Amino acid sequence: MVVAGEANNLPVPLTTFVGRRREASEVCARLERTRLVTLTGAGGAGKSRLALEVAATRKTRHRDGVWLVELAGLAEPLLVAHTVAGVLDVPEQAGRALPAVLTESLHEADMLLLLDSCEHLLEPVAQLVLPLLAACRHLRVLTTSRERLGIPGETLWPVSGLGTPPERIAEASVTDFDAVRLFLDRAAAVDPGFQLTVSNAAAVAEICRRLDGLPLAIELAAARINALGAEQIRRRLDDRFRLLALESRDPLPHHRTLHSVVEWSYDLLSEPEQVLFERLAVFAGAFTMEAAEAVATEQDGTADFGDLLLRLVDKSLVTVASVNDSPRYRLLETLRAYGLERLRWQGGGEALSAQHATYFLDLAEQAWECLRGPQQAVWLDRLEAEHDDLRAALEWLLASSDVGGAMRLAGALGSFWDVHGHYTEGRVWLERALDADSGASARGRVRALYGLGLLALGQGDVYRARRACVEAARLAQRDGDLQGLAHSLHYLGFGALLDGDLDGAVGILRDSLDAAGKSGDSWLVGWSYIFLATVESARGAFAQASSHGNTAFRLLREVGEPKSVAWAALHLGGAAWGLGDIEEARTRTGEALRRFRVLNARWGLAEVFQVTGLLAGASRRWEQAAALLGTSEKVRKECGVASLSFLEEWRAAGIAEGRAAVGPQRFDMAYEHGRRWSLEAAVLAASEELGIPLPESPSSPAVADAGKEPAPAPEQAMLRKEGEYWAITRGGQAFHLKHTVGLSYLARLLREPEREFLALDLVTADAVGHRRGPAASPVGVEDRLHPGPGDAGPVLDARAKAEYRRRLRELAEELEEAEQWHDTGRAERARTEIDAVTDQLVGAVGLGGRDRKAASDSERARLNVTKALKSAVKRIAGQDPVLGRHLERSVRTGTYCCYAPDPVTRIAWRW
């Protein structure tokens, strides 16, 4: 057998390894704790490349080497053991089974064996690996496969695509994502002059996103850059298999094109698995098992559906993610494209699409009924999670001329599009459905019309809203539809308000109140009062607005629909502000913030931020007021809604007063800072201003991301020592602070984000630095750590100090390494021992110490460093509240101190 200190047969990489550094480190950590790790994932996900990188980093860790066994080209199961033996130079022995010979040869071997591409040989690989691991205690095995081996002791590491940019992101942030970096690296190889620019950044980001971050697909797309350019590649991705048909020179046929990679996985499926895989391609987004069973089950299917679906998950053809503790499944877009290709070839796509559309139409109409009740948040979550498939169903209904179905589906989604800020998209779908109904007779037309009116009003398009709602009111009156009439009159009245016709608005809204009352629908009555309260606020009649608001709040709270209660609460908050009752205004606005946040209702949040900014101004907190007014404007513009004229007047008056109070430059600087806040930062700031706990975030990741703005680039700040002063700059503004030890500690933390420093080490390092510097203090580390007059006297002798410092440093390094590898057990053991040593020191017992009652050096350092850091942050906050806020949320003090950058306030430090 081949043995050597760093023996290996790993190939020399021909391309750079882009991204996945953390994954590689974590897989290495798994191999420290377990002896069999399998990297699983779809074809083209980069399993082999990651495995080779892991193996390369472990060459010095194994006495007998790291050995690669490539199985992709092996078709005969009986030759697995022979292939492994050939790589390891283990000869056959007459009369003995080769697996037994291998076991004997590797019995004491300290080795890593990498078995690459095992998916088509799972059983023979498992039959070989299991006895080897059982008999060879120092052997470790790393395998790559599209499916697990399924043997005891196996640890799975799913390999998915590289990180891709969200749909809307600033051009400067695109290169933060590994998929984009890979594309740029491979594109430069075929076109050395290719660079990311403002004009091509969006196309590159979409290419990476639509290719699911799959490295193989991205490399094939990048290889086309010299002939097509990024924009042309993006446009041709609908026919990705033809576009990415450029063959590599890989010796294995199923590795040469994207189509052959997917086909290889498909061919390994059983016939029932193939059928289900094809049928699941009808889903455009993530789906539940219930939806899949309702849509994709064959009429005469006999196989257990759940078992088949889970087998596809195991074979990496279907991915699964947990949303609110419930699994949702999806096909990567490239795999879905292959499934749709198979469906078209077999001719079964039309019936399946009709079944899919029927299911989602029923779901949307069920949701419409439930959106006006206590379960509103749950149903909004569900619709956001299903949005891709709702779009696909709408498109199919329109393409197949099912006008009635399209009208009903679009009308049922109007409230959802309103709450989640999908105004433009919702209007497009509703206009298409209404235009397709040439005879104006389709069922559900009234709902679609007033839904269009609602969305048009949100964007300030009063003319289109009026046309739609006038027709809706006429049809509703003709058919005796009191609920449809009340809805239509609501929006006609609101449109009159937007046009400045306050008296006309009141007349129409009183008609809506009459229709709503006759219908017996408390929800509609409550909304009539909300619109009336809005008109009175516009008039400045805050007492009457409060009266209408209280009536609305009472009615709508009984109904239990969160969005309506939130708007009623916000109107009461605005009215209380107008009446000068600031505490009542804070209470009501806080309730509105809490409810809007759970729903991710961005229009409502924008108005909450404005009212909260006005309340901050009423309390003379002008910089906070400016930032909240700035973020209100930003969120309103991002969701594309119009602002009422009277709200603009309130806003302008608040801005004028604030600029007069603190000066235009200071106010405008805070205003611009608020415009850069993420939604999370704005919610945090508003909740703190209103004195309420941070509201619960939207429960579903799909909802949390809905309409989410591109993450803004963090603001740049700098902390630099200049003689006896520290210079701090942010946003072009600079100030200086006299040196203190706290600023020195802070600089050390800022240089190494996320690293935990023992407070004792910070004190020691600062003392040593001062002794070495030109202005060194005569006070050394002994003086800093030991008590002065009146304390309990010397704590530890020199030998004790050296010993416990050594041990605490070892434990700190142990803890840091454990957390780096995400080894929670090891980290907890290190923390436990650190706590134990500290407790012993508090009692002055152990490590050479002697009994005493004073605090230990570690405890004294903790207290002193904590006090110094808090003082430094307070001094910075006095000069720059924005930086102060960030540091208050990011600097952690205690026995260990750390700068963990707050993801909400977002500051990046330069040196």
N, C-alpha and C positions, 0 to 999 in steps of 0.2 A: 504494500500500500504506500502511496505517496505521502510523505510527512516532511514538514519543514516548518521553521519558525513562522514564516508568513506565506506558507504555500497557498496557492489559489490558481484557479483557471478562469478568473473573471475577465471578460473582454474589456479592452480599453474603450471608454465611451467616445463616440464620434461626435456627439453634440453636448451642449451644456445641459446641466440638470437645473430646470427652472421651477421654482416653487417647491412646495411639499417638504421644506426643510424640517418643519415642526413634525410633520407626519413621520418622516424618516427617524427622527429622534424618538418619537413615541413608540414606533415599532421596535426600535432597538431596546427601549425600556421593557417592552413586553417580552422580548427574548431573554431578558435578564430574569424574569419571574416565571416564565413558562417555556417549555422546550419544543412546542409546536405552535407556530403562528401561520395562519393562512390568509393571504391577501385576496379578497374577493371583489368582484366588480364586473361591469359590462366590458365587452370587447372594446379596445381602444382607450380604456380609462387610464392606462399607464401603470398597470400592476407590475409588469416585468421591470420597467425602468426604476420604479420605486424599490423593488426588491433588490435590484443590482446596487442601488445606492446604499441601501441598508447593509448589504453584504460587504461592500467595499469599506464601510466605516468600521466593520468588525474584524478586519483581517488580522489585526494585532491582538485581538481578544481570545483567539483560539490557537492553542499550541499546534494542532494538526491541520490547521488551515480552513479555508472557506472554499467550497466547491459547488460549481454550477452544473446542474444536470438539465439539459433542455429536452423537454418531452413533446413539444408542439408537433414535430415532424414524425413522431413515433405512432404507428397505427396498430401495432400488434401488442395486446396486453401482456402476453407472456414474456415480452422482452424488456419490461420495466426494470427488473432486477439486474439483467445483463447490462442495460445502459448505465445504471448507477455503478455497477462493478467496473465497467470499462473506464468511467471517469476517474474512479478512485484507484485504478490499477490493481484491483483485487482479482487474482486468477481463479478460475473454476477448479474444483477438486473432484476427481472421479468418485462417483458413488455418493456424493453429498449434494443436497439442494443448495442452490446458490444463495438464497436468503439466509440459510444457516451459516454459510461461509462468511457472508457479509457481517452477520451479527458477531461472529467470533473475531473477525478482523477489526471491528470497530468497538470492541468491548470496552477498552480504556481510552478510546480516542476522544480528544477534546476538539470538536469540529462543528462547523456550521454547514449543513447541507441545504442548498437552494434547489428545489424542484420546481421548474418553471412550466406553466401551461399544463395543468393536470386535469382540466375539466372533462376530457374525453377518455381518461384512464383512471377515474376515481377509485374504482374497486381495487385494481391491482396496486395502485399507489398506497391506498389505505392498508392493504394486506401486507405490504412491505414495511411501511413506516411504523405501524403499531408495535410489532415485535422488536424492531430496532430500538425504539425509544424505551421499551420495557427493559431491554437488556443492556443498553449502553447509556450509563447515567450522565456522561458528559457530552452526549450528542445533542445538538439542537437542529431543528428542521424548520425551514421557511419555505412555504409553498405559495404559488399563485394559481388561481383557478376561478372560473366563473361560478363555481359551486363549492360548498364546503366538503371536506373529506368525510366528516361525520364520525370521527373516532374520539375516544375519551382523551381529555387533556388538550383538545384543540382550542386555540383562541383565534377568533375571527377579527380581521381588520378590514372593514369595507373601504374600498377605494372608489371614490366618485370623481366627477369632473373637477377641474381646477376652479377656483373662485372666479366668478364673472360679475361685471358691473350691473347694477340695477338699471331699469329702463331710462330713468332720467338722472344724469349725474354730470357734474362739472367736468369739463375736458381735462383739467389739471389733475383730477382724481382717478382717471381711467387707469393709469399705470400702477395704481395701488393693487390691482388684481392680477393674480398669477396667470390667468388665461390670456390676458392682454400682453403680459410680459413675454409669454411663450410665443404668441403670434408675432410680436415685434422681433424677437430673436430669430425666429425661423424665416420671417420675411426678409430680414437683412441679409440672410445667407444667399438668397436668390436675387435680391435687388439691394446692393449695398447702400444705395442712396435713399432707401425708403425710411421715412420717419413719421412719427405720429404728429399730426397737425390739427388745428382747429377744424379744418374742412373734412378730415377723414376719421376723427376720433369717434364720432357717433357710429359710423359704419363699422369700424373695428370692434367697438363694444358690442354691437348687435350681432356681428358674426360670432364672436365668442359666446355670447349668451344663447343664440339659437343653436349652436353646436354643443350646448350643455357643458361647455368647458372640457370636452373630451380631448385629450392631447393629440391623439391620432388625427381626429377630424380637423383640429386647429392647424396641425402641421401640414396636412394636405391642402387646406385652404390657403395658408401662407405661401405654399409653393406656387400658387397661381398669381401671386401679387405682381410679378413682373409682366404678366400678359394682360390681366384684367383690371387691376386696381381694386381698392377696398370697396368702393361703392358698387361696382359691377358684381363683385363676389356676393355682397349682401343681397342684391336683387335676385340673384340666381339660386339662393339657398332653398327655394321651394323644390327645386330639382337637384337636391344635393348629391345624389348618387351619380348623376351624370357629371355634375360640376367637379366632384372630387374623385373622378375615375382615374386620375393620374396614377399610374402604377409605379410602385417603388421596386427596387431590385431585391426585395426580400426573397430568400430561397423558398419560403413557405407560401403557397398560393393564397391561403386565407389571411395573410397579413399584408397583401399588396394594395388593396383598395378598401375604402370604407364599406362598400357594398359586400365585399367578400368577408370582411370581419363580422358583419352582422349576420350574413348568411350562414357562416360557420356556427354561430351560436344557435340559430334557428334550426339547423339540421340536426343538432344534438337533442332536440326536444322530441318527446313522444307525439303521436298524432293528436290526442286530445289536448296536449299542451300547446301544440302549434295552432289548433283551431281557436283556443281561448286567447292566445297571444294576438292573433289577427283581429279578433272581435273587440278586444280591449283597445285597439287602436282608434276606435270611434270616439273615445274620450279625449277631449282637447287639453284637459288639465288633470289635477289630482281628483281621485274619486274614492268613494266609500265602497266597502264590500257590498253593502245593500244596493247601491246604484249599479255596480258591476253585475251583480246577480240578476237584477231586474232587466238590464239592457242586454248583457252579453251572453246570457245562458241560451243555449240552443233549445229549441222546442222539444226535441227528442233526446236531449243530453242525459246520459245516465251516470256519468262520473260525478263525484262529489265536487261541487264548485269550489268551496273553500279550500279543499285540499289541492286542487289544480292551481288556484291562485297563489297559494303559499309555495308551491313547487316552482312557479315562475319567479317568485321573490328569491328563493334559494338559488336559482340559476342566474341571478343578476339581470333578468330581463324586465322585471318590474321592481321599481324602487318603492320604499315605504317610509313614511314619516309620521310621527305622532303629533296630532293637533288636538289640544285640550284632552289629552289622554286617549284619544280615539285615532286609530290608524287610518291614513289616507294613502292611496296607491297611485302611482303614475308611471307612464312609459317615458323615458327620455325621448326628446323630439326626434333624434335620429332613428331610434328603434320604432317609434310611432310611424315615421315616414315609411319604413320598410313594411310594417304591418298594413298600412293603407295601400301600399303597392300590391301586396298579396291579395288584399280584399278586392281591389279593382280587377286584378287578373282573374279572380274566381267569380266575380260578378255578384257578390252578396252584399255590397255596400249600401245600396239604396234602402232596402228593408231595415237594415240595422240602424241607419241614420234616422229613419222615421220612428223607430222604437226609442231611440235616444232622445229625439225631440219631444215625443209624447211624455216621456218620464220627466224631463226638465220643465215642460209646460205645467204639468200637474204640481211639481215642486214649487214653482213660482207662484201659482195661484193659491196654494196652501200657505205660502209665506205671506202673501198680501193680506190674508185674513188675520194672520198672527202678528203682523208688524204693528198693529194698533193696540197691543196688549202688553202684559208684563214680560212676555218672552221676546220682546223686540230685539234685544241685544243678541240673543241666541240665534234668531233668524237672520239678522244682519250678518253675523259671523258666517252662517251657513251659505248665504247667497254670495258673499265675497269669496269664500272658498270655492264655490261652484261657478264663479263668474266666467271663466274660460269656456266651460261647457254650455252655459246659458248663451254666450255669444255664438257658439257653434250651432246651437239649436235655432237661434234666430236666423242665422245665415241660411241654414238648410230650409227652414219654413218659407223664407222669402224666395229662395232659389227654386223651390218646388211649387210655388204659387199657392201655398196654403196661407192665404191672406188672413183668414179668421184666426188661425193659430198664431201667426206672427203678431197680430193686433192684440190678442189676449196676453201673449207672453210679454210684449213690450209694455203694455199698460200695467201689468202686474208688477213690473220692476221699477215703475216711476218713483215710488217712495224710497226704495233702496238707492237708486242713483242720486236722489236728492241728499239723503243723509250722508252718504259717503263721498259726495262731491264729484260724481261722474257726470257733470252737467252736459258737457259737449257730447260725450259719447251717447248718453241717454237721448238727447235731442236727435242725434243722427238716426238711431234705431226707430224712434217714434215717428219721425218724418218719413222714413222709408216705408214703415208699415201703413201709415195714413195715406201716403201717395199711391201705394199698391191697391188700396181699397177704392177703386175708381167709382163705384156706385154708392159710396158713403153708406154702406148698409151692414158692414161687418159687425158681428157681435163684439162688444167690448170697445166700440169706438169712443163712447163718452169718456170712459176711464183713460183711454190713450190721449184724448184731446186735453183733458184737464191736467193729466200728467205732463204733457208737453208744455202747457201753460205754466205749471209750477217751475219746471226747469228753465224756461225762457225768462221768467221773472227773476230767478236767481242770478241770471247773467245780465239783467237789466234790459232785456229785449221786450219792452212793454207792447210794442206793436204786434209782434207774433203771438205773445201771450193772449192779448185781447182777442185776436182773430180766433184762436183755438178755443178760448173759453166761451166766447159768444156762441160759437157753433155747439159746444158741449152743453151750454145752458138751454139752447133751443131744442136739441134732441132730448135732453132730460125732461124738459117741460112736456114735450110731446108724448113721451113714454111714461110720464108720471113717476119719474125717478127722482125722488126728493133728495136722496143722498148725493147723486150725481149733480143735481142742481146746486145744493149747498156748497159742494167742492168748487164748482165753477164760479159761483158768486164770491167765494173767498178770494180767489185769485184775480177776479175782475176788480174787487175792492182794493186789493193790495196794489194792483197795477195803477189804479187811480191815485193812490198814495204816492207811488213812485213818480207819477206825472205832476204831483203837487196839488191835485184837486182834492183837498181834505174833506170838504163838505160832500162832494160826490162819493168819496170813499165811504164816509159814514152811512150814506143812504144805501149803497149797495150792500154793505156789511150788515145793516139791519135787516135787509131782505134775506141775506144768508142765514142770519140768526133765526128768522121766522121759518125758513125751509128746514133748518137743522132741528128746530124744536118740534115741528110737525113730523119729522122722520123718527123722533124718539131716540136719536143717536147723541149721547152725551159727549162723545169725542168731538163731533162736528160742532156742537154748541160751544164747547170749550175753546175751540179754535176761532169761532166767530168773536169771542171775547178777547182772545189774544190779538187778533187783527185790530179790533176796536181800541185796545190798550196802546197799540203801536201808533194809531192816529192821534190819540190824546197826548202821547209823549212828543210827537212831532209838533203839536200845538203848544207844548210847554205846560199842559194841564196835568201836572204830575199826580195830583190827588185823584182825579178821575181815572188816570191811567192805572194807579194803584188799585182802585176799586175794581176796574175790569180785570186786572191781573189777578187779584185775589179770587174772583169768581172763576176765572179760567183755571187757576191752580187747584181750587177745590174740586172742580168737576174732573179735571184730567188726572188728578192724583187718585180719584176713585176708579177711573178706567185703568190706571197703572202703566200707561205707555211712557217710557223714560224720556224720549225726545220731546214730547209735548210738555211734560212737566218741567223739563229743563228750560224750554223757551218761556214758559210762564214764570218760572223763577227768575230768569234773566230780566224779563220786563219789570218784575217787582224790584229787582236790584237797581235797574236804571231809574225807576220812579223814586225809590228811596234816596238815591244819589241826588236827584233833582230837588227833593224836599229837604236835603241836608242831613238826613239820618244815615250817617256813614256806617255805623255798626250794623244796622239792618241791611244796608246795601251790601256789605261784606258777606253777611250770612247768606243772603239770597243768591248773590253772584257765585259764592263758593259752592252752593248746591248745584247751580247750573254747570259749573266747571266739572264737578264730579260726574254728573250724568252725561254730559257731552263727551267727556274723555273716554268713558266706557264704550260709548257708541262710535268713537272716532269720527264724530260729527264736526268736520273742519269749519264749516260756515259758523256754526254755533260757537266753536272755540275762538274763532277770530273776533266775534263780538264780545265774548267774555274777556279776552285780552284787552280790548279797548276799554270796557267799563272798569276793569281792574286798574288800568293805567290812569284813568280819571280819578279813581279812588286813591291811588298812590299820590297823585298830584294834590288831592284835597288834604292829604296828611303831610304835604311839603316834601315828599320823597321824590324829587324831580328826576333824578337820574333813572330810578326804577320806573317812574312813569314814562319817561322817554323810551326806554327799552321796550316796555310793554306796548306802547303805541306803535313802535316800529315793527314789532313782531306781528301785531294785529294786521297792519297794512300788508305785510309780506304773506301771511297765511290767506288773507282774503283774496289777494291777487293770484296766488297759486291755485286756489280752487276755482277761480274764475267767476266769483260772485260780485254783484254790484253792491255799492254802499248807499244806504238811504241818505238823502240830502241833510236831514236833521242830525244824523250821526256824524256826517262830515263837519257840520257846524260845531258840534260838541268837540270833535277832535281838534279842529283848527283853533278853537278857543283854548283848549288845554295846552296845545303846543306853544301858542303865543305866550301864555302865562308862564310856562316852564322856561322858555328861552329868556324871558325878562327876569326870572328869579335867579337862574344860575349862569346866565350868559349863553349866547347862541352857540359858541364853539363847544362848550361842555355838554350842553343839551343835545346838540346834533351828533356828537361823538357817541353818546349813549344810545341815541335813536338808531344810528347805523349798526351799533353792536347788536341791538335787539333784532334788526333785520337779518342778522347772520345766525340767530339762534335756530337750532333744530326745534321741531315741535315738542320734543321731550323737555328741552331746556325751557321753552316758553311755559309749558304746563307747570314745571317745577317753580319757576319764578312767580307765576300767578298764584299758585297754592301758598307759597311763603308769604306773599303780600296779603293774601286774604286770611292768613292764619289758620289754614286747614291742613290736614295730613295730605301727603302726595296722593292724588287720586289713582285709583286702580287703572292700569293700562288695558287697552283692548285685549280680550282674552285669546283671540285667534291670531297666529302669526300672519295669516292672509289678510286679516283686517288691519293689523298694526301696520302692514306695509301698503295698504290701499292708499293710493294717491300720495304716497310718501314722497316728500321732496328730496332731491339729491342731497346727500350729506355735504354740508358746506365744508370747504377747506378750513382747518382750524386756524385761529388767529395766531400770528407769530409774536412771541415775546422773548426778551433776552435779559439775563441777569449776569452782570460781569463786574469783577473787582477792579477798581481804579484807585490805587493807593489806599487811603484810609476810608474810602467810600465804595459803595456798591451802586452801579448804574443799572436801572431797570427801565426797559423800553417796551412799548406796545402801541401798535397803530400809529407810529410816527411821533408819539408823545414819550418823553423821557423825564425821569426824576432820579435824584440821588439820595441815598440814605447812609448815614454814618455807620461804619462797620460795627457789627455786634456778632457774638458767637452764634446767635440764632440764624443770622443770614448765612454764615459759613456752613452751618449744618444743612440749611435749606439748599444751598448750591450743590452740596454733595448728593442730596436726594434727587434733585432735578436732573443731574447728569446721568443717573442710572434709574430710569423709571421702572417701577414694579419690583426692584430689588429691596429686600428687607435688610436693614442695617441694625445690628445690636446697638442700643443707645450707648452702651459702655465703649464700643469701638469708635463711635462718633466722637465721644469726649477724648478718648486716647489719641485718635488721629489729629484732632484739632490742637491738642496740647503739643504733640510732636511737631506739627507744622509751625506752631508759634515759636518753638525753641529754635527751629532751623531758620526762620525768617529773619530779615534784617531788623524788624521791630519786635523781636521776640520778647515775650513777657517773662519776668523772672519766676513767675508761678509755673511750676512744672506739673506733670500729670499726677505726681504724688499729692501735691497740694490741692489739685482740683478734685480728686476722688476722696480725700480724707477730710474729716470734719475739722472745722475751725474751733476756736475757743467756745467753750460751753457745750460742745457735743460730747459724745461718749468716749472720745479718744481714738487712737488708731484701731482700725477694724481688723486688718489681716497683716500677717508678716509678709516679707518679700517672697518667700517660697510659695506661700498660699496664693498670693496674687498672681504669680506667674502660672501656677498650676490651673487655677480656675479660669483664667483668661484663655489659656490654651484649650481647655475643654469646651468652654463656651464657643470659641471660634470653630472648633471641630463640629460642634452641634449646629452652629449657624450654617456652615458649609453643607452639612448633611441635610438640613432642612431645605436649603436653597436647591440642592440637586434633586431632592425628592419632589419638590413642587414643580421643578422644571420638567420632570418625567411624569408628572401627575400621579405619583405613587402616594396615594393618600394614607395608606397604612404606615409606610416608612416615615412620612412627614409627621404623622400623629405621634409616633414613637419618639421622634426627635423633639417635638414640642413638649411631650410629657417629661422627658429627661431634663430639658431646659428649665421647665417649671420646678422640677424637683431640686435641681442644683440651686436655683434662685431661692427656693424655700429654705434650703439648708443654710445658704449664706445669710438669709435674714436672721436666722438663729445662730449664725456664726459657728456652724458645725460642718466638718468635712473638708477635704482637700487641703489639710494642713492648717485650717483656721483655729481660732480659740474662742471660747464662749464670750459673748458680749450681747448687749441689748440694743445697740444702735443699728440703724438700717445698713444693709450691705452696700458695697460699691455699686452693684448692679441696680439696686433700687434707687440709690441716690442719683445715679446717672439717668435713670428713667425720668425721675422727677425734674432734674435740671434741664435735660434735653427737651422734654415736653414743654416746660415753661418757656425756654428760649425760642423754640419753633413757633409756639403760639404768639409770642411777642413779635417775632419777625413778620408773621402773616398779618397781624393786626396793624403793624406799621405800614406794610404795603397796601393794605385795604384802605388806610387813611388817605393815601395818595391816589390809588386807582381801585375803586370798588369792584370793578370787573375782575381784575387779577386777584383781589382779595377773596372774592366769592369762589373763584376757581380753586385757589389754594386751600381755602377752608374745607372744600369738598374733596380735595385730593390728597392732602398730607395727613398721614396716619401716624399717631404717636403712641408711645408705650415702651415696653421692654424692647420691642422691635419698632423701628420707624421706617416709613416707606412713602414714596410719592407714587400713588396709583392714579394716573390721569383720569379725571372725571369725564366720562364720555358725553355728558350733557353740555357742560360749559366749554369744552374743546379749546384748549390752548396748547400750542406746540412751542417748546423752548429751544432757543438757539444759543450757541456759544461763540 
